[in-house]
């Protein structure tokens, strides 16, 4: 078997250089001047702009606090001393970022009691369902890394922290905030701090890419599976991290941030990082995002599911929007494991409150179609709302079966295969 080669650009990243860049790029969160920011916030920004900006800033503030707390097991699990040293600098960075956001919340917005804990408590009600899910899972990932420092588990953990939290969620939002506030010509102190935060995050993400590239060279199949499965596990939560209050997708337009643009940049950066690790993105099996589609289309698909209530918190009945249903079913098709069932296996969903759909398993041409199949190996009777709740990770299908809200019929063998055919 031919050796897996690391992409040339990634091979040029060294842990020693990343450490040196940290020393050269040090900055002080306590010395940023917020005097003009206070004037801008209270005299130039409207209540709607203040509300939208504080909501976004809060997601960062709490995220920075969480990642600071969770880095220690990464330092312990890193196999190289150079990696441990860099991760130690990253923990300092994350704490500095939290101090920066705490200062803004306290000194500009006027919330909290001046302490980090007081600022967190004051802004905690603004956190989204997706944010709570993602960072609760990061806690679990860090705890798991303490117990299992294997290369595959390290790949899962680095994927969660550096590729997902920092690369797919934080960095594109940092860019859009800086662009928007620059266009408005407000909050110069905040913009200065945010640019410093973004430069720190660039180093962190480069480190994560290099670690995953090293792990991928040593174990291509195991590392790729770890990366793909982590994305599959958390995608329903990560997509909903930036879901605005009341599912108002125009909520941030008052400060010049379009969510489609934001999601598009996140999708584009994610694909770049996967390639930099060394993954062949055109050949990834079961990756939960349609990498064969342009980044903007991927962004529009995610926002469509959020708008229809098919992703995010359980805050009402999902809208049976035909386009959104097609996207949801296409996502299900892409995630199916054809090797887990004989070719031609048919899974039928018989919804009590919506048009039925079926999935035909066939390696290389698995399809999802509306209507009833002429023959089904398994039929799942349920409401469309329950189906959506399972897909969005708001309900456990086993719990729904025990409560007879999912009523299966058909081949017992096909039913037993179902968790392997449609994992997660």
C-alpha positions in Angstrom: 0.0 0.0 0.0 1.4 3.4 -1.0 2.2 5.8 1.8 -0.1 8.7 2.4 1.6 12.0 1.6 1.0 15.1 3.6 0.0 18.2 1.6 3.1 20.3 0.8 1.7 23.5 2.4 0.7 21.7 5.6 4.2 20.0 5.8 5.7 23.5 6.0 3.8 24.2 9.2 6.1 23.3 12.1 5.3 23.3 15.8 8.4 25.3 16.5 7.4 28.1 14.1 3.9 28.2 15.6 5.4 28.7 19.0 7.7 31.4 17.7 4.7 33.2 16.1 3.0 33.2 19.5 6.0 35.0 21.1 6.1 37.6 18.3 2.3 38.1 18.3 1.7 38.6 22.0 -0.8 41.4 22.9 -2.5 42.6 26.1 -6.3 42.3 26.6 -6.1 44.7 29.6 -4.5 47.5 27.6 -7.1 47.9 24.9 -8.8 51.4 25.0 -12.6 51.1 25.1 -13.3 54.8 25.6 -14.6 55.4 22.1 -16.4 52.1 22.2 -18.5 53.3 25.2 -19.4 56.4 23.3 -20.3 54.5 20.1 -22.3 51.8 22.0 -24.5 54.3 23.9 -24.7 57.2 21.4 -24.3 55.8 17.9 -25.7 52.3 17.9 -29.5 51.7 18.0 -31.1 49.3 20.5 -31.5 46.7 17.8 -27.8 46.9 16.9 -26.8 46.7 20.5 -29.0 43.6 21.0 -27.7 41.8 17.9 -24.0 42.7 18.6 -24.2 41.6 22.3 -25.8 38.4 21.3 -23.0 37.5 18.9 -20.3 38.7 21.4 -21.8 36.6 24.1 -21.5 33.4 22.0 -17.7 34.2 21.8 -17.3 35.2 25.5 -18.8 31.9 26.7 -17.0 29.9 24.1 -13.6 31.3 25.0 -14.3 30.5 28.7 -15.1 26.9 27.8 -12.1 26.3 25.5 -9.8 27.7 28.2 -11.1 25.2 30.7 -10.9 22.3 28.3 -7.4 22.5 27.0 -5.5 20.7 29.8 -6.3 17.1 28.6 -5.1 18.1 25.2 -1.7 19.1 26.6 -1.5 15.7 28.4 -2.5 13.7 25.3 -0.2 15.4 22.8 2.6 12.9 21.9 5.3 15.5 21.2 6.8 18.0 23.7 6.6 20.7 21.0 2.9 20.1 20.7 2.5 20.3 24.4 4.4 23.6 24.5 2.3 25.1 21.8 -1.0 24.0 23.5 0.2 25.7 26.7 0.5 29.0 24.7 -3.0 28.3 23.3 -4.5 28.0 26.8 -3.0 31.4 27.6 -4.5 32.8 24.4 -8.0 31.5 25.3 -7.9 33.0 28.8 -6.8 36.3 27.3 -9.7 36.2 24.8 -12.1 35.6 27.7 -10.7 38.6 29.6 -11.1 40.7 26.5 -14.8 39.9 26.1 -15.3 40.3 29.9 -13.9 43.8 29.8 -16.1 44.7 26.9 -19.3 43.3 28.5 -18.4 45.1 31.8 -16.9 48.4 30.7 -18.8 49.1 27.5 -22.2 47.3 27.8 -22.4 47.7 31.6 -23.4 44.1 32.5 -21.9 41.9 35.1 -20.0 42.8 38.3 -16.5 43.2 36.8 -15.4 39.6 37.2 -15.3 36.9 34.5 -17.9 34.8 36.4 -20.2 37.9 36.8 -20.0 38.7 33.1 -20.8 35.1 32.2 -23.8 34.9 34.5 -25.1 38.2 33.2 -25.0 37.1 29.6 -25.8 33.4 30.0 -29.5 33.9 29.0 -28.4 34.9 25.5 -26.8 31.6 24.7 -28.4 29.5 22.0 -29.5 25.9 22.1 -26.8 25.0 19.6 -24.1 26.7 21.6 -25.1 24.9 24.8 -25.1 21.6 23.0 -21.7 22.1 21.3 -19.8 23.3 24.3 -21.4 20.7 26.6 -20.1 18.1 24.1 -16.7 19.7 24.1 -16.7 19.1 27.9 -17.4 15.5 27.2 -14.7 15.2 24.5 -12.1 16.7 26.9 -13.1 14.4 29.7 -12.9 11.4 27.3 -9.4 12.5 26.2 -8.2 12.3 29.8 -9.2 8.6 29.8 -8.3 7.7 26.2 -5.2 9.3 24.7 -5.0 7.0 21.7 -4.2 8.6 18.3 -7.8 8.0 17.0 -9.4 9.6 20.1 -6.9 12.5 19.8 -8.0 12.9 16.2 -11.6 13.1 17.4 -10.7 15.7 20.0 -8.6 17.9 17.7 -11.4 17.8 15.1 -13.9 19.0 17.7 -11.8 21.8 19.1 -9.6 23.0 16.3 -11.6 22.2 13.1 -15.2 22.6 14.4 -15.2 25.1 17.3 -12.4 27.3 16.1 -12.3 26.7 12.4 -15.9 26.3 11.3 -17.7 28.3 14.0 -15.4 31.0 15.5 -13.1 32.2 12.7 -15.7 33.0 10.0 -17.8 34.9 12.6 -14.8 36.8 13.7 -14.2 37.9 10.1 -17.8 39.0 9.5 -17.9 40.9 12.8 -14.7 42.8 12.0 -16.0 43.6 8.5 -19.4 44.8 9.7 -18.1 47.0 12.5 -15.5 48.4 10.2 -18.2 49.4 7.7 -20.2 51.0 10.5 -17.0 52.7 11.8 -17.8 51.9 15.4 -16.2 50.1 18.4 -12.5 50.6 17.4 -11.2 49.0 20.6 -13.4 45.9 20.1 -12.2 45.7 16.5 -8.6 45.8 17.6 -9.1 43.1 20.1 -11.1 41.0 17.6 -8.3 41.2 15.1 -5.8 40.0 17.7 -8.2 37.1 18.6 -8.5 36.2 15.0 -4.7 36.1 14.5 -4.4 33.8 17.6 -7.1 31.5 16.2 -5.2 31.3 12.9 -2.3 29.8 14.8 -4.5 27.4 16.7 -6.3 26.1 13.6 -2.9 25.7 11.8 -1.8 23.6 14.7 -4.9 21.5 14.6 -4.5 20.9 10.9 -0.9 19.9 11.3 -1.7 17.4 14.2 -4.5 15.8 12.1 -2.2 15.7 9.1 0.4 13.9 11.1 -2.2 11.5 12.5 -3.6 10.9 9.0 -0.2 10.0 7.6 0.3 7.4 10.4 -3.3 6.0 10.1 -5.2 7.3 7.1 -8.3 5.2 7.5 -8.6 5.5 11.3 -8.0 9.3 11.2 -10.4 9.9 8.4 -13.2 7.9 10.1 -12.6 9.8 13.3 -12.9 13.2 11.6 -16.0 12.2 9.6 -17.8 10.7 12.5 -17.2 13.7 14.8 -18.6 16.0 12.1 -21.6 13.7 11.8 -22.1 13.6 15.5 -22.2 17.4 16.1 -23.6 18.9 12.8 -27.2 19.3 14.0 -25.9 21.3 17.0 -23.1 23.3 15.2 -25.5 24.5 12.5 -27.8 25.9 15.2 -25.1 27.7 17.2 -25.8 31.0 15.4 -29.6 30.5 15.2 -30.9 33.9 16.2 -33.8 34.5 18.7 -37.2 33.5 17.4 -35.5 31.9 14.3 -35.2 35.4 12.8 -32.6 34.8 10.1 -32.4 38.6 9.5 -31.6 39.4 13.1 -28.0 40.4 12.4 -28.6 42.4 9.3 -29.0 45.6 11.4 -25.2 45.3 12.0 -24.4 44.3 8.4 -24.0 40.6 8.9 -25.9 38.3 6.5 -26.1 34.8 7.8 -25.9 33.2 4.3 -22.6 35.0 3.8 -21.4 33.8 7.2 -22.4 30.2 6.6 -20.8 30.3 3.2 -17.5 31.4 4.5 -17.6 28.7 7.2 -18.4 26.1 4.6 -15.5 27.3 2.4 -13.0 27.4 5.2 -14.0 23.9 6.4 -13.4 22.4 3.0 -9.9 24.1 2.8 -9.0 22.6 6.2 -10.1 19.1 5.3 -7.9 19.3 2.2 -5.0 20.6 4.2 -5.2 17.6 6.5 -4.8 15.4 3.5 -8.4 14.1 3.0 -9.7 13.6 -0.5 -12.9 15.6 0.0 -14.4 14.4 -3.3 -14.2 10.8 -2.1 -15.3 11.1 1.6 -18.0 8.6 2.4 -20.9 9.7 4.6 -19.5 13.2 5.3 -22.6 15.0 6.6 -22.1 18.1 4.4 -22.6 17.9 0.6 -19.0 18.7 -0.4 -19.9 18.2 -4.1 -22.1 21.3 -3.9 -20.7 24.9 -3.8 -20.2 26.4 -0.3 -23.0 28.9 -0.8 -25.5 26.2 -1.7 -24.4 24.3 1.4 -25.0 27.5 3.5 -28.4 27.9 2.0 -29.4 24.3 2.7 -28.5 24.7 6.4 -30.4 27.9 6.7 -33.4 26.4 5.0 -33.5 23.6 7.6 -33.1 26.1 10.4 -35.9 28.3 9.0 -38.3 25.3 8.7 -37.6 24.2 12.3 -35.9 21.0 11.1 -32.6 21.9 12.9 -32.1 23.6 16.2 -34.2 23.6 19.4 -37.6 22.1 19.8 -39.6 25.4 19.8 -42.6 24.5 17.8 -43.9 22.3 15.0 -41.6 22.1 12.0 -42.9 23.6 8.8 -43.5 21.0 6.0 -41.7 23.0 3.4 -41.1 20.8 0.4 -37.6 22.2 -0.4 -36.6 21.7 3.2 -37.9 18.1 3.3 -36.0 17.3 0.1 -32.8 18.7 1.7 -33.4 16.7 4.9 -34.0 13.5 3.0 -31.0 14.0 0.8 -28.9 14.4 4.0 -30.3 11.1 5.2 -29.4 9.5 1.9 -25.9 10.8 2.0 -25.4 9.4 5.6 -26.7 5.9 4.9 -24.2 3.0 5.1 -24.9 0.8 2.1 -22.5 -1.9 3.3 -24.8 -2.5 6.3 -27.6 -4.0 4.3 -28.2 -6.0 1.1 -28.5 -3.9 -2.1 -32.1 -3.1 -2.8 -33.1 -2.8 0.9 -36.0 -0.4 1.2 -36.9 1.6 4.3 -40.3 3.3 4.2 -41.5 6.1 6.3 -45.2 6.2 6.6 -46.0 9.6 8.2 -49.3 10.2 9.9 -49.2 13.9 9.1 -47.3 14.2 5.9 -46.4 12.7 2.5 -44.6 9.3 2.9 -40.9 8.9 1.8 -38.7 5.9 1.2 -35.0 5.1 1.1 -33.6 2.5 -1.3 -30.1 1.2 -0.3 -27.8 0.5 -3.1 -24.0 1.0 -3.0 -23.2 3.9 -5.3 -26.8 4.9 -6.0 -28.7 5.0 -2.7 -31.8 7.1 -3.3 -34.5 8.9 -1.3 -37.9 9.5 -2.9 -41.3 10.7 -2.0 -44.3 8.3 -2.0 -44.6 4.6 -1.2 -42.3 2.0 -2.5 -43.9 -1.1 -4.2 -42.1 -3.2 -1.6 -40.5 -2.2 1.7 -38.3 -4.3 4.0 -39.0 -2.0 6.9 -41.9 0.4 7.4 -41.7 3.0 10.1 -45.0 4.6 11.1 -44.6 7.8 12.9 -45.4 11.5 12.7 -43.3 13.7 10.5 -42.6 15.9 13.6 -41.1 13.0 15.5 -39.0 12.1 12.4 -37.6 15.6 12.3 -36.9 15.6 16.0 -34.9 12.4 15.6 -33.0 13.8 12.7 -32.2 17.1 14.6 -31.0 15.1 17.6 -33.9 16.4 19.8 -35.3 12.9 20.4 -33.9 9.4 20.9 -35.5 7.0 18.5 -35.3 4.2 21.1 -37.3 6.2 23.5 -39.9 6.9 20.8 -40.2 3.2 20.0 -40.7 2.4 23.7 -43.5 4.9 23.8 -44.9 3.5 20.5 -44.5 6.8 18.7 -42.4 4.8 16.2 -44.2 1.7 15.1 -42.0 -0.5 12.9 -43.1 -3.5 10.9 -41.5 -5.7 8.3 -38.4 -8.0 8.3 -36.9 -8.4 11.8 -33.5 -8.9 10.2 -33.9 -5.6 8.3 -35.1 -3.9 11.4 -32.1 -5.1 13.4 -29.8 -3.7 10.7 -31.4 -0.3 10.8 -29.1 1.4 13.4 -26.1 0.3 11.3 -27.7 1.5 8.0 -28.7 4.9 9.5 -26.3 5.5 12.4 -26.7 8.8 14.3 
